[in-house]
Amino acid sequence: MKQGITRRESVRMALAAASLSALPALAADEVIVPFTDLPANFNPTPAPDRRALDTRKIDGPYTPKDQFFTTQHYGHPVVDPETFSLKITGLVDHPRSFTLPELKKLRTLEVPVGFECSGNRRPTQGLSGNGKWTGVPLKTVLDLAGVKSQAREFVFFGADHAEEDVDFRGAISKVDQQFGRSLPREKALSPEPLLAWALNGEPLTRHQGSPLRLVVPGWYAVANVKWLAGIHVQEDAYLGKFQARWYRTLRGEMIGGETRWVETAITRMQLKSFVARVTKDANGYKVLGVALNDGTPLQSVEVKVDGGPWQPAKLDPATSAKYSWKLFTYHWTGAAPGEHTIVSRVTDITGKVQPTLEDLANKKTFLEDNSQHPRKVMLA
């Protein structure tokens, strides 16, 4: 393990991974109970530039590289790692470029981080995954460049780009735009964001942003810019298409006794859980699920069957890393033949509870759907 992880931490992570390896994988006598609400034509790879995780097949704490979800807007560019360089420009004392070997000589960390697309939702919940990301802290690189005091916005540009129509009061301009997202100063200079070149100990694939991507633990996937080509530091807010227009949530909020419509940016992940699969073995039925959050510690995960009382599920300690997804299990006893509805909910230590779909009725956009997701199964 390279610097950034102590020997004690590396041993703890290894033991945790080993203890989990038997949890989600199917036992020899264990069979999957089909969901009756899953589309008959469900295809986790509907197009070359789209891939979803089939959550019924989770077999360990980390999502394999060939199953990790991918979605993008401007295709999958091919970037040669041998000629790659990361450019840092704008309000820095030392504008400069870093090659991949130069980045790898800096402080290296391996961090478990799980995240989902802000558009991840029912019925499949497949735009989610969890991985061990290897890279250098963003702050380490920014400190070498020297961030000026007036810098407020840190913009991350990918190598993927396309011609876009930009509308200004009815006048259309065609411009070539790179995919871009930004972080505010306090987040960019915090210890968490990572410039990653490996997933689960292997170099990033083209689908996962080879050779370098940004990983922002606790934030939705859109912030985790792939094929990272440049970082531009500026004072003004960044207003690119996927920052200011596409990735927004519109909610009705009561303010001063009146409903006002409020737009918010897609940033930190909302508290969420979902049932990934139901299986049967000689001892009965087992529910496996996933919880996702922004790093706030969890208090509990519960499961309810057919509108009955909430029952505690067991969180696996091997996925307890702050920004990892959390796997949970619930042993379902006394199940009778017929159709059943199973739902989960998660609560964090601040008392925040995963909302129902009805609780989100005032949300007008489909992004950030963290509602409780009832699943249906038919037992013979």
N, C-alpha and C positions, 0 to 999 in steps of 0.2 A: 504494500500500500504506500502510495506516495505521501509526501508531506501534506498536512491538513487533516489527516485522520490519525489519531494516536493508536498505539498497539492495543490498548484496552478497548477502544472503540471498534477496531477492526475485528477483534475476537467477539465482541458483543454482536456485531452485525452478522458475522458468520454463524454464530449459534442461533441467532434469530431466524436467519434464512433456513437453516437446517430444521428448526422446530416447525416451521410453517410448511415445509415441502410436502408433508403428509396431509395437511389440512384440506386444501381445495381439490387435490387430485382425486379422481374417482377410484374407489377401491374395486377389487376384482368382482365383488358381488353387487356393486352399486350401479344402478341404471338411472338414466335421466327421465324424469316425468315431463312430457311435453307441455309447453304452455299452449293453451287454446286461443290465446289472444295474439299470438305471433303471426304476422302475415305469411300465407302459404308460400309466397314467392320471395321470402326474405333472402337477400344475397348480401353477405358482408363485403363483397368486392364488386359493386355495381358498375365501376368504370376504372380504367387504369389510374386515374388521379384521385380515386376515392377508395377508402377502405375503412370498414368498421370492425370493431372487436365483437366476435360472437361470445357474449359473456357467459353463455352456458358451458363454454369450454375452458374457462379459467382453470389453470392447473398449477399455479404457483403465485408467489407474491409479485413477480415481475412479468410484464407482458413481453413476449418474444418480439424481436424486431420485425419479423414477417407478419405479425398480427397487430402490432401497434397501429392505432387508427391514424389516418392521414386525410386531410382535406385542405384545399388551397384555392387560390383565386387566379393565379397567373402561371399555372403549369409547374412542372418540376425541372428547374434548370439544372444543367450539368456543370459543376464547378470543379476544376482540376485542383486537388489538394496540393500538388507540387508547385503550382504557380499562384495559389491563393494568398491574398493578403487582406487583413482587416484594417480599414482606414478609419482614423479618428480625426474629426475636423471640428471647426467651430470655436466655441469659447473655451479653449484649452491653451495652456502655456506652451505645449510642445506637440503640435499636430504631427501625427506619425502613422506608420503602418506596422502591423505585426504579421509575420508569417505564422503558419501553424507550428513549425518547430520552435519558434520564439515563444509562442504562447505556452507550449508544453513545458518549457523550462521554468515557468513561473510557478507559484504556489498552486498545487493541484488538489482538488477535492473530489470525492465520490459521494453523491447525495441522492437518497431515495426521494423521488418526487412523483406524485400522481396528479393528473389533471384531466379535464374534459373540455371539449368544445363548448362554447357558450350556447350553441344550438343543439346540444345533446338532449334528447328527450325520448318520451315513450313512442313506440312500444319496445324498441330494441336497446336503448341506452348504450349503443356501441361506440359512440364517439368519446371514449374514455380509455385510460390506460395508466400503467404505473411502471416506472423504470428506475434503474440506478444510472444517474447521469454523471459523467466524468468531465471535468473542465476546470477552468480557472475562475475565481470570483471576479465578477465585473468590476468591483471596486478596486481590485489590484491593478487592473489595466488602466482604469480611469485615473488612479493616483499617479501612475507613471506618466500619463499625458498631462497631468496638472490641471484640474478643473478651476476655472475662474469664478470669482465670488458672485458675479451676476448671472451665472448659468442657472437656469430653472427647469429646462426641458431637455431630455436626452432621447434623441430620435434614433431608432434602429431600422435600418433599411436592409431588405433582403435583395438577393441577386435576381429574384423573379420580378418581372415587370411586364407592362402591356400599355397600349394606347387607350386612353380614357377620354370620355367627353366630360368636360368640366363646365357646369352651368353657372353663369353669373348673371342673375336677373334676366334670364331668357336668352342670353348670348352664350353660344357654345364654343368652347375652345378645345381642340384636340391636342392632348399632351401625352408624352410617354411618362408613365409613373411607375416607380418601384413600390413594392409592398412596403409599408412603413407603419410602425407603431412607436409610441413614446412612453417613457416613465418620468414621473416627477423627480426632482433632485433627491428628496429624502429616500425614495425607494431605490433609485439607481445607485446611490452611494451607501446603501445598507449592505450588510454582509451576505444576504440571501441570493440575489441574482447571480447566475452562473453563465459563463460562455463555455458551452459544452461541445466536445468533439467525439464523445463515445456514449453509447447506450448499452447497458448491461455488459460492460467490459469490451465491447466491440465498436469499431469505428461507425459513425452514423451512416445509415443508408441514404440513398438519394431521396427516398420518401420522407426521411426524418431530418433532412436539412443539411446533408453533407456539403462541406466538411465541418461547418461550425454553425451553431444555433444559440439563441438566447433561451435560457430557462428561468422563469420567474416563479419560484415556489409560491403556491397558494393563489395564483392568478389563473384566469381562464386561458385556454390554449392560444387564443389569438395574440396574446402578449408575448408568446414564446417564439419570436421571429426566427424562421428557418432560413437556411442559406445566407447567413448573416454576412453582409458585405461592408457595411459602414455604420459608424456611430457619429451622429452630428449633434453637438451640444449647442443649445441656443437659449435665449431668454424668453422668447414668445412661445405661446402655445402652438403645438403642431396640429394642423387642420387637414391632414390627408384623408382620403376617402374612407379608409377602413378604421380611422380614428374618430372622425367627427360626424360621419354620416351613416355608415353601415352598422357599426357595432355600438348601438345605443339601446337603452331600455326606456320605455314610456309607461309611466304609472300614474294613476290618479291618487293623490294624497289629500287628506283633509288638513288644510292650513287656514287658520283663523275662522273655522266653521264653514269653510267653502272647499269644494273639490277643485284642486288645481292640478294640471297635468305637468309632470316633472320628468325631464329627460336626464338620465344618468349614463355615465360611460361604463363599458364592460371592463371591469378590472378584477377585483377579488372574487373568488368562487363563493357562491352561495351554499349554505349548509344543505347537504343532500344525502339520501341513501336510496338504494333500489335492490330489489330481489333479482339475483342473477340467474339462479337455477334452483330446481327442486329435484331431489333424487330419492330413490328408495333402496333400502337394503334389508337384511334380515331383522334389523332392530327397529324398522319403521321409516319415517321420512325425515329428510334433512334439507333445510333451506340455507342456501349460501347467498350472501349479499355483499354489497360494496357501499362504503360511505366515503364521501368526498367533502373536503372543507378547505378553509383558507389557512389552516394551521392552528386555529383555536382548539385547545384540547376538548375532547368529547366527554360527555357525562354518561350517555347511554345510547344504545340502539335497541329498539323494540320491534316485535313482529305481532301482527294481529291476523287472525284467521276468521273469515266469514262474519266480520262485524263483532267478534267477541272482544274480550278484554286484551289490552296490550300485555305482551309477555316479554321478559328480558331475553335478548340475544347475547351471545358471547362474542366479544371483540377479541381477535387474536392478537396477543402481545407482540408477535413477530412483525406485525405491520403497524407498530405504534410510533414509528418515526414521525416527527412533527408534520412533514409535508407528504408522507406516503398516503396512498389510499388505504382505507381500513377495511379488511375483510371481517365478516361476522357470520356466525352460524346459529341456527335455531333448530332444535330437535323437536319435531312435530309428532306428538303421540296421540293415539286415539282417533286417527283420521278415518273417516267412513268413505265408502265408495260414493262417487258422484262428483259434481263440479264444485270447486272451492275457490275462494278469493283470498289471496295472501298479500299483505302490504307491510312495509316497514316504515319506521320514522326514526330520526336521529335527533338528539338534543346535545348541545354543547354546554360547557361549564358556566357560560354566562346566562343560561336559561333559555337561550334561543331554541325553538322547536321547528323542525322541518314543516313547512306549511302544507295544507291540502290544496287541491286544485281550486276549490272554492275560495280559499284565502287569497289566491292570486287573480281573482276575477277582475280586479282593477288594473291588471297589467295588459297592455295592448300589443306588445311585441312578443314573439315566440322565444326570444333569447332569455337565458337565465331561468329556465323552467326547472326549478328545484322542488316541485310539488311531490307529495307522496304518490307512489305509482302502484296501484293495485294490479296484481297479476292473477290470471286464472289458470287452473289446472283441472284435469279430469282424472279421477282415481278409479281404477277398475275394482 
